[in-house]
Amino acid sequence: MHRPWEADPDAEFACRFGKSAQQLGDTKEDLTCPDLWELTNGDVAAIGRDLTELHRDRLPPGVSVGPDERIVILPRNMVVAAKPDIPNA
């Protein structure tokens, strides 16, 4: 199956969007914390809690999760802090 967009497995982490979970108070010294990064090809990587199975049956009409996709939850304050770093276009 060919899709118009595919994740590039060769893209690397380039820069964090916003602030770290430590800076936002969303974690203490735990290394397993949420994060939001721009990749070298411009795509975005989200590190968060995988709640796919919890939300799969509650998706709005027209929304689906493919077998190779996950619903990843990030803290709201992390996304708000990232807003200035995310380009408008």
WOZI-V331457 format. One record per pair of residues at least 4 apart in sequence whose ideal C-beta (glycine too) atoms are under 7 Angstrom apart, sorted by sequence separation. I is the first residue (numbers start at 1). J is the second residue. If there is no record, write none. Layout:
BEGIN
I/J
I/J
END
This chain:
BEGIN
16/20
19/23
38/42
39/43
51/55
52/56
55/59
59/63
65/69
74/78
76/80
77/81
78/82
82/86
19/24
21/26
22/27
39/44
59/64
74/79
21/27
27/33
38/44
39/45
65/71
26/33
37/44
26/34
36/44
37/45
56/65
36/46
21/33
35/47
21/34
34/47
52/65
21/35
34/48
20/35
55/71
18/36
52/70
16/35
17/36
52/71
16/36
17/37
50/70
51/71
16/37
17/38
15/37
50/72
51/73
15/38
49/72
13/37
14/38
48/72
49/73
14/39
48/73
13/39
14/40
46/72
48/74
12/39
11/39
12/40
46/74
11/40
11/41
11/43
13/45
8/41
8/43
7/43
36/74
34/74
34/75
36/78
36/79
34/78
36/82
26/75
24/75
26/78
24/77
24/78
21/78
24/81
18/78
19/81
18/81
18/82
17/82
18/85
17/85
17/86
END
